[in-house]
Amino acid sequence: LTSYDGIGTLFDTALHDPDVSSILLHIDSPGGEAQGAFDLADKIRNAQANTDKPVNAFADMAASAAYLIGSAADQLFVSQSAMVGSIGVRMLHVDQSRMNDAMGLTVTELFAGARKVDGSPHAPLTDASMTALLGRINDLYDLFVDAVAKNRGITTAVIRRTDAGIFVGAKALPLGLADGVRTLDQLLALPSVPVSTAVPSINTK
């Protein structure tokens, strides 16, 4: 596993290395946390304006936050069995209050601020908590859709119509989610896309 900060540091190393003429991101990840992913994608995207080094991506799997990162590259290529997309946001809430009861535990949460314990695992979600949490999810979803649309040069409507689905290989191309089907060896063999050994495969599970 590699943190967003770690990937960013390694990306900067390759970007400023005079012996590196281009960068290829090898992405194989079902995704990761939202926090940090947008800043990393912006770093990759903004590099294109500050350097003449091509930054391309190759995906075996690029879903959710991993797709966001890949979308920021100049071009995104996929293997024929790659799974890409999942442009959406999920949040998990586990109500363990009945388990607490069965164990003879009484949990009392003391807090200030009406929304402080939204999503607490020690109680069922109230209607107000559900509304607040859905608001957060929709805010992040808007950020995600806007970022991918900007990175890939397609409309937000196209992104939203994917319904956070995952697309296999060539099926991502008509939607504008990828630029071509290749093998990693084919990309590494291209003289215009040498790979920096300073940047590892990206896995942000």
Secondary structure, 3 states (H helix, E strand, C coil): CCCHHHHHHHHHHHHCCCCCCCEEEEEEECCCCCCCHHHHHHHHHHHHHHCCCCEEEEEEEEECHHHHHHHCCCEEEEEEEEEEECCCCCCCCCCCHHHHHHCCCCCCCCCCCCCCCCCCCCCCCCHHHHHHHHHHHHHHHHHHHHHHHHHHCCCHHHHHHCCCCEEEHHHHCCCCCCCEECCHHHHHHCCCCCCCCCCCCECCC
